[in-house]
Amino acid sequence: MFFQPHTIQSKMNEAGHSKTSFLFGINYEISEGFFVPNPLQQHDILFDFNGVSNSKNDEATIPDFRFDTFPEDFDTYQQRFDRVMRGLQCGDSQLVNLTIKTPLQSSLSLRDIFTHSRTMYRLYVPETFVCFSPEIFVKIENGNIRTFSDERHD
C-alpha cells in the first residue's frame, strides 16, 4: 500500500491506461505515499469525498476528548505568508494553498477523528494520518483540471 513516489506515478499511469479507478496520496516530504486501486472495494484506507465513500456514517456519540495544538509562532507564519504573497504578486502562481504541519495531541484516535468529522471531504490512513476539509481544492470536469480556493467558484 505504501510506495515511493516514482512507483505511485507508474501505478497511476497503469491504472489510467486500464481505466481503473484509484486513490493516492503523497506525504509532505514527497518521500512516500499510498496507492489503492479500486478504492471503493477496500476498507483499509477510509474516505468520504462529497458522498463518494467506502465508510459507513457512524452516528456514535463523540466521546469526551481534548485537543492540544502547538502552532508555529506568528513571526514564522508571517514570513511564510509574505513569501507566498510575493510569489502571487510576481505572477509565479495564481492560486496557493499555504499549509503547515501543526503538531497536536488528542485523546481521540485518528479513526475517531475521521468517524466524527462532519465535512464534505475526509480521509483516514490507518495509524498514519487523518485529514478533512469543508472545500474542494481540485476538480476534473469535462477533461479540464480546475482549482478553487473555496466552493463559491463552483
C-alpha positions as a printed Julia matrix, in Angstrom:
154×3 Matrix{Float64}:
   0.0    0.0     0.0
   2.89   2.43    0.75
   5.31   3.18   -2.07
   7.97   5.59   -3.27
   6.56   8.46   -5.4
   8.03   7.13   -8.66
   6.27   3.8    -8.06
   3.0    5.62   -7.38
   3.41   7.52  -10.64
   3.87   4.25  -12.54
   0.84   2.7   -10.83
  -1.25   5.77  -11.68
  -0.22   5.52  -15.33
  -1.06   1.81  -15.43
  -4.44   2.39  -13.77
  -5.25   5.26  -16.11
  -4.33   3.18  -19.13
  -6.58   0.33  -17.97
  -9.34   2.79  -16.88
  -9.13   1.51  -13.29
 -10.21   3.93  -10.57
  -7.64   4.68   -7.88
  -6.88   6.71   -4.8
  -3.42   8.02   -3.97
  -1.67  10.38   -1.61
   1.93  11.51   -1.1
   3.37  12.9     2.14
   4.71  16.44    2.65
   8.3   15.3     2.3
   7.49  13.61   -1.03
   9.29  10.53    0.31
   6.41   8.02    0.29
   2.73   7.69   -0.27
  -0.05   5.24   -0.87
  -1.81   3.9    -3.94
  -5.07   1.97   -3.82
  -6.7    0.59   -6.98
 -10.49   0.35   -6.91
 -10.74   2.25   -3.61
 -14.47   1.63   -3.14
 -13.76  -2.11   -2.92
 -11.43  -1.89    0.1
 -11.86  -0.73    3.7
  -8.32  -0.13    4.94
  -7.97   3.47    3.85
 -11.29   5.17    4.54
 -12.59   8.18    2.67
 -15.65  10.26    2.01
 -15.37  12.76   -0.84
 -18.64  14.64   -1.03
 -20.71  11.47   -0.68
 -18.46   9.09   -2.62
 -17.34   6.89    0.23
 -16.21   3.49    1.4
 -17.08   4.36    5.0
 -20.37   3.94    6.79
 -21.6    7.01    8.61
 -21.23   6.14   12.3
 -23.6    8.14   14.46
 -21.93   7.11   17.7
 -21.76   9.7    20.43
 -18.5   11.58   20.34
 -16.53  10.74   23.47
 -15.14  13.36   25.81
 -11.91  14.49   24.22
  -9.19  17.08   24.26
  -7.02  18.71   21.59
  -3.78  20.44   22.42
  -2.23  22.28   19.46
   1.29  23.57   19.01
   1.17  26.05   16.1
   4.28  27.8    14.85
   4.88  31.29   16.18
   3.31  34.28   14.43
   6.63  35.67   13.1
   7.48  32.39   11.34
   3.99  32.21    9.85
   4.22  35.85    8.76
   7.46  35.08    6.88
   5.76  32.18    5.05
   2.72  34.31    4.26
   4.85  37.19    2.95
   6.79  34.79    0.7
   3.54  33.45   -0.76
   2.23  36.97   -1.33
   5.44  38.0    -3.13
   5.08  34.97   -5.4
   1.46  35.85   -6.18
   2.37  39.49   -6.87
   5.19  38.4    -9.21
   2.84  36.11  -11.09
   4.62  32.9   -10.04
   1.18  31.43   -9.32
  -2.46  32.45   -9.37
  -3.56  30.19   -6.52
  -1.64  28.96   -3.48
  -2.69  26.7    -0.62
  -0.4   27.58    2.3
  -0.36  24.52    4.54
   1.81  23.88    7.55
   2.29  20.79    9.65
   0.91  21.62   13.09
   1.63  19.12   15.86
  -1.26  18.28   18.13
  -2.12  15.85   20.85
  -5.57  14.41   21.37
  -7.32  11.83   23.46
  -9.09  10.66   20.27
  -7.62   8.1    17.89
  -7.14   9.05   14.25
 -10.09   6.82   13.35
 -12.26   8.57   15.99
 -11.4   11.91   14.42
 -12.32  10.59   10.96
 -15.54   8.99   12.18
 -16.77  12.1    13.96
 -15.73  14.68   11.36
 -18.73  16.21    9.63
 -17.29  17.66    6.46
 -17.56  17.14    2.72
 -14.05  15.72    2.26
 -12.24  13.42    4.68
  -9.57  10.71    4.53
  -8.17   8.23    7.07
  -4.97   6.24    6.57
  -4.66   3.79    9.48
  -2.01   4.63   12.08
  -0.66   7.35    9.76
  -2.93  10.38    9.4
  -6.41  11.79    9.07
  -7.38  14.86    7.11
 -10.59  16.67    6.33
 -11.76  19.81    4.58
 -15.02  21.64    4.02
 -14.0   22.68    0.5
 -12.88  21.23   -2.8
  -9.42  22.19   -3.98
  -9.07  20.35   -7.32
 -11.83  19.2    -9.65
 -11.68  17.41  -13.01
 -14.64  18.37  -15.18
 -15.08  17.71  -18.9
 -11.39  16.82  -19.21
 -10.24  20.06  -17.56
  -8.49  20.31  -14.2
  -9.86  23.21  -12.15
  -8.63  24.52   -8.81
 -10.58  26.55   -6.26
  -9.89  28.44   -3.1
 -13.48  27.72   -1.98
 -16.8   26.37   -3.24
 -18.11  29.79   -4.35
 -16.33  29.32   -7.69
 -18.06  26.0    -8.43
